[in-house]
Amino acid sequence: MLQTNNNSGGKTILVAGGAGFLGSHLCERLLGQGNRVICVDNYLSGTKANLAHLRNHPSFSAVEQDICTKFAVGEPLDQIYNLACPASPPRYQTDPVHTLMTSVGGANNLLQMAAEHGAAFLQASTSEVYGDPEEHPQRESYWGHVNCTGPRACYDEGKRAAETLCFDRLRRGEVDARVARIFNTYGPRMQPDDGRIISNFVVQALRGEPLTIYGSGEQTRSFCYVDDLVRGLIALMNVDPNPHQPVNLGNPGEFTVNALAEQVAALTGAGGGVVKRPLPVDDPRCRRPVIDRAAALLGWKPEVALSEGLALTVAWFRDNLTPARPHRKEAGHDVTAQLVAKAEHR
């Protein structure tokens, strides 16, 4: 039997990937609503520092665990959020097999746990299921244009398969599963070296380095501030009845990469200029969500403008950014240059 929990607080909630950028903000918000929160993370891309301010909270606990391995929780669960997977290209391409298995095998393990507990389940999917889209802007009805054998496939196809598992188990009446397709999200606690466009630009600007633009810079992205995104995830988890369909969560404001670079430079006072690099393989040319479904089903829309969110993000990086480490050499190659070459406009 499916079970839907709609109370705003008092639940026991497991957040897989809770030590990550997005997951840590979700844990914080759920605790603020009066819930008990269990964070599960293997710390491959998440950090304990993201959870430091929650460590002594009486309703919070953190467990170091890879969701690719089955595990048990010794208390009843009401909800499970699955955010466990590296989301930036340099991170998920470092071990593509593990990325794929986290998305598929890990999601299946958590879905089985949800079935055993009668818990509602939310899968954090991604706009990457649309690939390099031939339809713009992207509605949930669009099936996507994904290169299933390219370097991004471990993430893109893994998330597509996880969606399949969710809806198959939902149709069979096993799990109250919901799927959020998350578009580019940004804000405090982003990792400075994660290869995402906003963290790349802000870190380079604050360090007085040129901003790296891949391709012409005329490709577009839509950026959603983390607080707005977390609010959407919680709304989707608790909406009744279950939507039985994926829901886009993102900000429909669309900006070129060049325009974003100009905003970051203006906010930081950067004077390092820009440097152009070739566009990475399968890098999407455009990205903008249609959020009519989220508005109709959840009453949700983003509230934080890019200018406001960027200012908050820059302020956080000013307070937390450590000095650039010296470049390391391995086998005659510059490791930092290799990481930069892998970075993509997400």
C-alpha positions as CSV (number, residue, x, y, z in Angstrom):
1,M,0.0,0.0,0.0
2,L,1.2,3.5,-0.8
3,Q,1.5,5.9,2.1
4,T,1.5,9.7,1.8
5,N,2.7,11.9,4.6
6,N,1.6,15.5,4.4
7,N,2.3,17.0,7.8
8,S,4.8,19.9,7.7
9,G,6.8,18.6,10.7
10,G,7.3,15.7,13.1
11,K,8.4,13.1,10.6
12,T,11.6,11.0,10.6
13,I,13.3,11.7,7.3
14,L,16.4,10.2,5.6
15,V,18.3,12.4,3.3
16,A,20.8,10.5,1.1
17,G,23.5,12.8,0.0
18,G,22.8,15.1,2.9
19,A,26.3,16.4,3.2
20,G,26.4,17.9,-0.3
21,F,25.7,21.4,-1.3
22,L,22.0,20.9,-1.9
23,G,21.5,18.1,0.6
24,S,22.9,20.2,3.5
25,H,20.4,23.0,2.8
26,L,17.6,20.5,2.7
27,C,18.6,18.9,6.0
28,E,18.7,22.4,7.6
29,R,15.2,23.3,6.3
30,L,13.7,20.0,7.4
31,L,15.1,20.3,10.9
32,G,13.7,23.9,11.0
33,Q,10.2,22.4,10.3
34,G,10.5,20.2,13.4
35,N,11.5,16.9,11.7
36,R,14.0,14.3,12.8
37,V,16.7,14.1,10.0
38,I,19.1,11.2,9.3
39,C,21.8,12.2,6.8
40,V,23.5,9.4,4.8
41,D,26.6,10.3,2.8
42,N,29.8,8.7,1.7
43,Y,31.6,12.1,1.5
44,L,32.9,11.6,-2.0
45,S,31.5,14.9,-3.0
46,G,29.8,16.1,0.2
47,T,31.8,17.4,3.1
48,K,31.4,17.2,6.9
49,A,32.0,20.9,7.0
50,N,28.6,21.4,5.3
51,L,27.0,19.7,8.4
52,A,29.1,21.3,11.1
53,H,26.4,23.7,12.2
54,L,23.9,20.8,12.5
55,R,26.2,18.4,14.4
56,N,24.8,19.2,17.9
57,H,21.1,19.5,16.8
58,P,19.2,17.0,19.0
59,S,17.1,15.8,16.0
60,F,20.0,15.3,13.6
61,S,22.3,12.4,13.0
62,A,24.8,11.6,10.2
63,V,25.8,8.2,9.0
64,E,28.8,7.6,6.7
65,Q,27.4,5.1,4.1
66,D,27.5,4.5,0.3
67,I,24.0,3.8,-0.9
68,C,25.3,1.3,-3.5
69,T,25.6,-1.0,-0.5
70,K,22.3,-2.1,1.2
71,F,22.0,-0.9,4.7
72,A,19.3,-0.7,7.4
73,V,18.0,2.1,9.6
74,G,17.0,1.2,13.1
75,E,13.9,3.3,13.3
76,P,10.8,3.9,11.3
77,L,11.0,6.3,8.4
78,D,8.3,8.6,7.0
79,Q,10.2,10.0,4.0
80,I,13.4,9.4,2.0
81,Y,15.0,12.1,-0.2
82,N,17.6,10.7,-2.6
83,L,20.1,13.4,-3.5
84,A,23.1,11.0,-3.5
85,C,25.2,11.4,-6.6
86,P,27.9,13.8,-7.7
87,A,26.3,16.5,-9.8
88,S,29.2,18.3,-11.4
89,P,31.0,17.0,-14.5
90,P,34.5,16.8,-13.0
91,R,33.2,14.8,-10.0
92,Y,30.9,12.4,-11.8
93,Q,33.3,11.7,-14.6
94,T,36.2,10.9,-12.2
95,D,34.6,7.4,-11.5
96,P,31.8,7.1,-14.1
97,V,31.0,3.5,-13.2
98,H,30.4,4.4,-9.6
99,T,28.3,7.4,-10.7
100,L,26.1,5.2,-12.8
101,M,25.7,2.5,-10.1
102,T,24.9,5.2,-7.5
103,S,22.1,6.5,-9.7
104,V,20.7,3.1,-10.5
105,G,21.7,0.6,-7.9
106,G,21.7,3.1,-5.1
107,A,18.3,4.5,-6.0
108,N,17.0,0.9,-6.1
109,N,18.3,0.2,-2.6
110,L,16.6,3.3,-1.3
111,L,13.4,2.5,-3.1
112,Q,13.4,-0.9,-1.5
113,M,14.0,0.7,1.9
114,A,11.0,3.1,1.3
115,A,8.8,0.1,0.4
116,E,9.8,-1.7,3.6
117,H,9.1,1.4,5.8
118,G,6.0,2.6,3.9
119,A,7.9,5.9,3.4
120,A,7.3,8.5,0.7
121,F,10.3,8.8,-1.7
122,L,11.6,11.7,-3.7
123,Q,14.2,11.2,-6.4
124,A,16.4,14.2,-7.2
125,S,16.6,13.9,-11.0
126,T,18.1,16.5,-13.3
127,S,17.6,18.7,-16.3
128,E,20.4,16.6,-17.8
129,V,17.8,14.0,-18.7
130,Y,17.0,16.4,-21.6
131,G,20.6,16.2,-22.9
132,D,21.5,18.8,-25.5
133,P,17.9,19.6,-26.2
134,E,16.3,19.9,-29.6
135,E,13.2,21.4,-27.8
136,H,13.5,24.8,-26.1
137,P,12.4,25.6,-23.4
138,Q,12.1,22.1,-21.8
139,R,8.8,20.7,-20.7
140,E,8.5,17.5,-18.8
141,S,6.8,15.9,-21.8
142,Y,10.1,16.2,-23.8
143,W,11.9,12.8,-24.0
144,G,15.3,14.4,-24.4
145,H,18.4,14.2,-26.7
146,V,21.0,12.3,-24.7
147,N,24.2,10.8,-26.0
148,C,24.1,7.4,-24.3
149,T,27.7,6.6,-25.0
150,G,29.4,10.0,-24.3
151,P,31.4,11.2,-21.3
152,R,28.3,12.6,-19.6
153,A,26.2,9.5,-20.1
154,C,27.1,8.0,-16.7
155,Y,25.2,10.8,-15.1
156,D,22.5,11.6,-17.7
157,E,21.5,7.9,-18.3
158,G,21.9,7.0,-14.7
159,K,19.3,9.6,-13.7
160,R,17.0,8.5,-16.6
161,A,17.2,4.9,-15.3
162,A,16.5,6.1,-11.7
163,E,13.4,7.8,-13.0
164,T,12.3,4.5,-14.6
165,L,12.7,2.6,-11.4
166,C,10.7,5.2,-9.5
167,F,7.7,5.2,-11.9
168,D,7.8,1.4,-12.3
169,R,7.6,0.9,-8.5
170,L,4.9,3.6,-8.3
171,R,2.8,1.9,-11.0
172,R,3.1,-1.4,-9.1
173,G,1.9,0.2,-5.9
174,E,5.1,-0.5,-4.0
175,V,6.4,3.0,-3.3
176,D,4.9,6.6,-3.1
177,A,7.7,7.9,-5.4
178,R,8.0,11.4,-6.7
179,V,10.6,12.8,-9.2
180,A,12.0,16.3,-9.4
181,R,14.0,17.4,-12.4
182,I,16.4,19.9,-11.0
183,F,17.9,22.7,-13.2
184,N,21.1,24.5,-12.4
185,T,21.2,25.4,-8.7
186,Y,23.6,27.7,-6.9
187,G,24.3,29.3,-3.6
188,P,26.4,29.1,-0.4
189,R,28.3,25.9,0.3
190,M,29.1,25.2,-3.4
191,Q,32.5,23.5,-3.6
192,P,35.0,25.9,-5.2
193,D,36.5,23.2,-7.4
194,D,33.3,21.4,-8.5
195,G,33.4,22.6,-12.1
196,R,30.0,24.4,-12.1
197,I,29.8,27.6,-13.9
198,I,28.8,29.9,-11.1
199,S,31.4,28.6,-8.6
200,N,34.0,28.6,-11.4
201,F,33.4,32.3,-12.2
202,V,33.1,33.5,-8.6
203,V,36.3,31.7,-7.5
204,Q,38.3,32.9,-10.5
205,A,37.0,36.4,-10.0
206,L,37.8,36.6,-6.3
207,R,41.3,35.2,-7.0
208,G,41.9,37.8,-9.7
209,E,42.1,35.2,-12.5
210,P,40.5,35.4,-15.9
211,L,37.0,34.0,-16.2
212,T,37.1,30.8,-18.3
213,I,34.3,30.7,-20.9
214,Y,33.9,27.5,-23.0
215,G,32.7,28.0,-26.6
216,S,31.3,31.3,-27.7
217,G,29.6,32.1,-24.4
218,E,26.3,32.5,-26.2
219,Q,25.0,29.2,-24.9
220,T,22.3,29.8,-22.2
221,R,21.5,28.5,-18.7
222,S,18.8,29.1,-16.1
223,F,20.0,29.5,-12.5
224,C,17.8,28.7,-9.4
225,Y,18.9,29.9,-5.9
226,V,19.2,27.0,-3.4
227,D,16.6,28.3,-1.0
228,D,14.0,28.3,-3.8
229,L,15.0,24.8,-5.0
230,V,14.8,23.3,-1.4
231,R,11.3,24.8,-1.0
232,G,10.2,23.2,-4.2
233,L,11.6,19.8,-3.2
234,I,9.7,19.8,0.1
235,A,6.5,20.9,-1.7
236,L,6.8,18.1,-4.1
237,M,7.4,15.5,-1.4
238,N,4.4,16.6,0.5
239,V,1.8,17.3,-2.2
240,D,-1.3,15.2,-2.1
241,P,-2.1,13.3,-4.3
242,N,1.1,12.1,-5.8
243,P,1.6,13.8,-9.2
244,H,2.5,10.5,-11.0
245,Q,4.7,12.5,-13.3
246,P,8.1,14.3,-13.2
247,V,8.2,17.9,-12.2
248,N,10.7,20.5,-13.4
249,L,12.2,22.7,-10.6
250,G,14.3,25.6,-11.7
251,N,14.2,29.3,-12.5
252,P,13.0,30.0,-16.0
253,G,15.1,33.2,-16.2
254,E,17.5,32.5,-19.1
255,F,21.0,34.0,-19.3
256,T,23.9,33.6,-21.7
257,V,27.2,32.5,-20.2
258,N,28.7,35.8,-21.4
259,A,26.0,37.8,-19.5
260,L,26.6,35.7,-16.3
261,A,30.3,36.4,-16.5
262,E,29.6,40.1,-16.8
263,Q,27.4,40.0,-13.7
264,V,30.0,38.1,-11.6
265,A,32.7,40.5,-12.7
266,A,30.6,43.5,-11.7
267,L,29.8,42.1,-8.3
268,T,33.3,41.1,-7.5
269,G,35.1,44.0,-9.1
270,A,37.1,41.5,-11.2
271,G,39.6,42.9,-13.7
272,G,41.2,39.7,-15.0
273,G,39.2,39.6,-18.2
274,V,38.1,36.3,-19.8
275,V,39.8,33.4,-21.5
276,K,38.1,31.3,-24.1
277,R,38.3,27.5,-24.3
278,P,36.8,24.9,-26.6
279,L,33.3,23.7,-25.8
280,P,33.3,20.3,-24.0
281,V,31.7,17.2,-25.7
282,D,27.9,17.2,-25.4
283,D,27.7,20.5,-23.5
284,P,24.1,21.7,-23.9
285,R,23.6,24.7,-26.1
286,C,20.5,25.9,-24.2
287,R,18.7,25.2,-20.9
288,R,15.5,26.7,-19.6
289,P,12.7,25.0,-17.7
290,V,9.0,25.3,-18.2
291,I,7.6,25.3,-14.6
292,D,3.9,25.4,-15.3
293,R,3.5,22.0,-13.8
294,A,5.2,23.0,-10.6
295,A,3.1,26.1,-10.4
296,A,-0.1,24.2,-10.9
297,L,0.6,21.2,-8.7
298,L,2.7,22.8,-6.0
299,G,1.9,26.5,-6.1
300,W,5.7,26.9,-6.5
301,K,7.8,29.4,-8.3
302,P,11.3,30.8,-7.6
303,E,11.5,34.1,-5.7
304,V,15.2,35.0,-5.6
305,A,16.4,36.9,-8.6
306,L,19.8,36.0,-10.1
307,S,21.3,39.4,-9.0
308,E,20.2,38.8,-5.4
309,G,21.3,35.2,-5.3
310,L,24.7,35.9,-6.9
311,A,25.4,38.6,-4.3
312,L,24.7,36.2,-1.5
313,T,26.8,33.5,-3.1
314,V,29.7,35.9,-3.7
315,A,29.6,37.1,-0.1
316,W,29.7,33.4,1.1
317,F,32.8,32.7,-1.1
318,R,34.5,35.9,0.1
319,D,34.2,34.6,3.7
320,N,35.1,30.9,3.0
321,L,37.4,30.8,0.0
322,T,40.9,29.6,0.8
323,P,43.9,30.8,-1.2
324,A,44.6,28.9,-4.4
325,R,46.9,25.9,-3.9
326,P,50.0,25.7,-5.9
327,H,49.7,23.6,-9.1
328,R,50.8,20.0,-8.7
329,K,52.6,18.1,-11.4
330,E,51.9,14.4,-12.0
331,A,53.6,12.4,-14.8
332,G,54.6,15.7,-16.4
333,H,51.1,17.1,-16.5
334,D,49.6,20.1,-14.7
335,V,46.8,18.6,-12.5
336,T,45.0,21.9,-12.0
337,A,44.9,22.5,-15.8
338,Q,43.4,19.0,-16.2
339,L,40.6,19.9,-13.7
340,V,39.9,23.2,-15.5
341,A,39.8,21.4,-18.8
342,K,37.1,19.1,-17.5
343,A,35.0,21.9,-16.0
344,E,31.7,22.5,-17.9
345,H,29.0,25.1,-17.9
346,R,26.5,23.5,-15.5
